[in-house]
Amino acid sequence: MGILSRIQLSGFKSIKSMDLELRSLNVMIGANGSGKSNLISYFKMLNAMVSKKGGLQNYVMKSGFAQSVLHFGPKITSVIGGILTFENDQYRFIYNHSLVYAPVDQLAFANEFIMWIGLENPGSDVKRLELGNGGKDSNLLQVTTQEGVNFRQATHLISTSQPFHFDDVTSLAGVRQHAYVANCINLEPDGGNLSAVLARLQSSNTRVFDRIISTIRLVAPYFGDFDLTPDNNYTTLNWREKDSEVLFGPHQISDGTLRAMCLITLLLLPDDQLPSMIIVDEPELGLHPYAISVIASLFQAAARRTQVLVSTQSPVFLDHFEAEDVIVVDRNNRESTFTRLDPAELETWLERYTLGEIWQKNIVRGGPH
């Protein structure tokens, strides 16, 4: 369907102004507080504001209201501007929005429009659709067709660019609770319906399910299989150890193993169930170095089927990627900068060191300095 090839963003948190070219695989590195998570947070806001009525205001409220979202607050920044360009071999699709500070400590749409450009004849095959302004909700998902051009497929790219966060694996986390078996099509951002998704794959796509099981065993050799038998339309992440009939519950899975199960399932989903972009912040959290290597390989493979944006603090994780995959995030003069590595500039260094070692030496910046 296409990928997000370019994102232009201004006025959002630590991102004063950014113009970033994206590829199928994008790996962000940078020091704590550099702004990696802020870019991922923008996608959370984007997904919230185009998914349902009130989504933008709900995101703003949970983020500490507009003063916490605007770059250094409304006295410094009054507008968040975003231009997202998606494209494939046939068309270029542009989504443009401006969000302004509104009483009381909220954000509202100053303008919003989409543009479709056919690449076979870009001079004449152009359609632009104004979506309105002044409201507190996006009108993007109300778009179906306009002047014979089908925008719906293109808007799907925006609404399914999904950030995932599997960091909450406490005893109260959704992934450790019962899941409604019918909620099994799309994996939730926090993995809360993991057991339902796995149960569906077990019954409808054994090839994918078996691959998930075998990959989990790489990072948890003691793991045998899941027992996802539903009870009153709910299923639980019950499991057994290898060569044992003793049944364990989700609260008897270690934090790191549970995060790995979520990541492995996400990255091995069938093509038609993958989001248009998989976005994950620091997937290495709580994982053994070998498990990090397995997960990194899965991200590489997933990028051949969908677009990937991932941030990391792990040199072990970074070692599995090429220099051209990497975006260095730095904090300079109170603002975040995003720069893609140039392999030619690192050619001599890469003859002697791995990419992770080069980063640890602060040669490519993106670290404390």
N, C-alpha and C positions, 0 to 999 in steps of 0.2 A: 504493500500500500504506500510505502514511502517512509522517509525518516525525517527527523528534525535536523535540518542541515545548518541552521543558524539561529541563535537567540540573542536578541538585543534587549537589555534590561537596564533600567535606571531607577534610582530612588528607593530601592528595596533593601532594608536592613543595612548591612555593610557594603552593599553593591551600589556605589554612586553612579557608575556608568560601566557597562560591559557590552562588548560585541564579540561573541564567541562562535567560531565555526565548530560544528559537531560532526562526528563520524558514527559508524555503526558501533564502535567500541570506544568508550571514553572513561579514563581512569583519573580521578582527581587526587592529587597529593598536596599536603600543606600542613603547616603547624596548627596546633589547637588555636581556635579563634581566628583563623585566616579567612574563613568565609565559605568553606566547602559546604557545610551544613545549611548555610543561608541560601545557596543556590538550590539545594534539594528542598528547602522549605518553600521556595517560590513555586516549585512544582506541586507541593502539597496545597498551596493556596490556589493555584491554577486548577487543579483537579477538583477542589472543593467548590470553586465558584462556577464551574461549568457543569457540575453533576446534579445539583438540586437547588431549589429556591432557598435563599437564606444561607447558602454555603459559604459565601464570601464573609458575611458578617460573623458567622460561627467561627471561621478560621481566625478572623481579626480579634474576636473576643478571647479565644483560647491563647492567642499569642501575646496578650497584654494590651490589646486595643491598638488603634492606628498609630499612636505615638511610639509603639515598639516595633512597628513594621516599616514606617517611613524612615529613610536614611537620616539618623540623628534627630528624629522628631519633626513635627510639622513646622516649627519655627525655621528649620533649615531646609526641609524638603516638603513640598505640598503635593507632589504628583509622583506616582509610580507608573512608569511607562514600560510596556512590553511589546515586542514584535517577534513572533515566532514564525519561521519559514520552514515549511515541510516540502519535500519534493521527491519525485521519482523520475523515471525516464520520460514520462508523459506530461506531467504538470508540476507547477509550483503553487503551493497554497500558503497564504500569509494571513495570520491572525494578529490584529493590532488592538491593543486596549490601553486606556489611560484611566488610572484610578486617582481620585482626588480626596483630600481630607474633608470630612463632613462632620457636622455636629451629630451626636456628641461622641467625639473620639472614634468615628467610624470611617469607612471608605465608601465612595460612590463612584459609579462609572461616569467619567466626563465624556468619553466616546468609546466606541467599539465597532470595528468593522472587519470583514473578511474579504480576501481577494483571491481569485482563482485565475491562473495564467497557464494556458496550454503551451507547452514548450515547442510543439511542432510549428506554431505560428504565433510567437509571443507578442508580436506587434499588434495583432488584431484580435486574437483569442483571449480576451481579458474580461473578467466579470468581477464587479465590486458590489458588495452588499453592506449597506449601513445597518447596524444592529440597534441604533438608538443610543441615547445618553441620558444622564440625570438620575438613573435608577440605582438601586443597591443590589441588583441581581443581573447576572449575565443573560443575554438572550441567545447565546450561541446554540444551545441544544434545541431551541425552537425552530432552527433552520432545517428545512428539508430540501426544497428545490427553489431556484430563482432563475428565471429566464432560460429554462432548459438545462441549466448546469446543476448537477447533483453535488451539493456541498456536504451531504450527510456523511459520505465515506471519509471525506477529509476531516470533518469535525471529530470523527471517531478517533483520529490520531491524537487530538488534544485531550479528549475526555479519558482516554485509556493510557496516557503517559503517567504511570502509577509509581509513586514512592512507596517502598516497603520498609517496614521497621520491625525487626524481630528481636529487639533488645529487651522487651518486657517478657520475661519467662518466670516471673514470680508465681507463687502459689495461686494468686488470684487472676493471673493472665488468662485471656480467652482460650489460648491454645491448650491449656491444661483442663478446660471445662468440657461439658457436653456440647455437641454441635448438632444443629438441626440438619437431618440428612438431605433435605431439599436444597439447602444452601451450599451447593457443591460445584457450581459452574466456575466461578472466579475465586481464586485465593484472596482472602481479605488482606489488607495491608499489614495487619499485625499477626497474621497466621491463625486467627481465631477459629476459622472453620477448616483447619488442616485435616482433621479426622474425616470430615464429610467429603472433602476433595479426594482424599486417598481412597475412601470407600467407593466413590464413583469410579475412579480409575481402576480399582481392583475388579470391579464387575464389568466395566465396559472397555478397558484398554489394558489388558494384562501385560502387553509388551512394555509400555511405559511404567506401569506399576512395578514390574519385576526389575526394571532398570533402577528405579528409585530405591528399592530394597537392597540391591547389590551395591549401590553407591553408598548408602548409609552404612553398610557393613565395612566399607573401606575406612570410615572414620570411627566406627564403633564395632570392632570385630566380634564382640560378644552378642550383638543384636541378632535375633532370629527372624521374627516376622511380626506384623501387626495383627491384632484381632479386633476388627472393626464392626463386629456384629451389632446391628442397630437394636435399640431397646425403646419401644414407644416413639419411633420416628427420630430418635436421637442416637448419636454414636459418640464414642469416646476413644481417645488415643491409647487404647490398651495394647500391650505388646508382650512378647515372650523372648527370653534369651535363647541363644543357639543351643540346640539339643536339650531343651527343657520344656516341660508342659506347665510350669508355674506361670500364672498370669500376673503381670504387673500393670499398674495404672500410669497415667500421664504424670502424676506427681513423683514417680520413681524414675524419671528420666533426668539426667544431669542437665544443667542450664546450657552448656556448650553443645551437647548432643541434640537438644531440642532445637536450638537455633540452626544447627546443621541440617536437621530434618526439614525445617521450614525452607531453608535456602535450596536444598537439593530438590525438593518437590517443585518449588517455583521455577528453577532453572531447567528442569526436565519436563515441564508441562508440554502437552502436544501443541503444535504450531497454532492451531485455531483457538487456543485458550491462553496464549501469551499476550500480555499487554503490548501496546505499540512501542513502549519504552519501559524497560525494567530499571528502576532507580533505587539504589541501596546505599545507605550511609554506613561505612565501616563494617562490612560483613564478617571481618575476622574476629569480632568481639568474642572473647571467651573460648576461642578455638585453639587446638593443638597445632603446631606448625605443619604437620602432615595434613591435617584437616584443612588448613588454610590453602595448601597446595591443591588439594582436590577441588575446593570451592572455586579457586582461581581458574582452574581448567574448565570448570562448568560455565563460568562467565565467558570465557573465550568461545566456547562452543555455542552458547546462547546468542552471542553477538552475530553469529552467522544466520540466525533465524529471526532475530528482532534487534532493536537498538538497546544499548546498555550504557547507563551512566552510573558509575560507582565511585565512592570515595574511600580512601584507605589511609591508615597510619602504619601499615605493616610493610617493612622491606621484603619479607618473605612473599607476601601477596604480590607486591610490585614486580618481583623478579620474574613473574610469569607473563609479563607483557612487553611489548615493544615500545621504544621511546616515542614513536609517533602516536601511540595510544594515550599518552600521558599529558594531563593538563596540570600545570603547577599553579597553585593558589597561594598568593602572598597578601600580606596586609601592609600597605604603604600609605602614609599620610591619612590614616583613619579610613581608608577604603580598600576593598578587596580587588585584586587584579588576577586575571585568568590568562595564562600563557601556555600554549601547546609547545611541548619540547620539539626541538629540531635535531633529528638523528645525526645530521652532518656535524653539528657542533660537539657532539659527544662521541664521535667515532673513535678517537684516540683513547678516551677513557674506557669505552666499552670493550676495548681489546684486552684490558687488564682487570676490569671490575664488572660486577653485575649492576643492573639498574638500581637495585635496592642499596647496594654498597655506595654507589655514586650519590644517591640521595642522602644517605647517612653522613657522607662527607660534606654535605651542604654545597655540593658543586652546582646543583640545579636549583638551589634555594628551596623554597617550600618548607623550610624548617625554622627553628628558633635562630635568630641572628640579631 
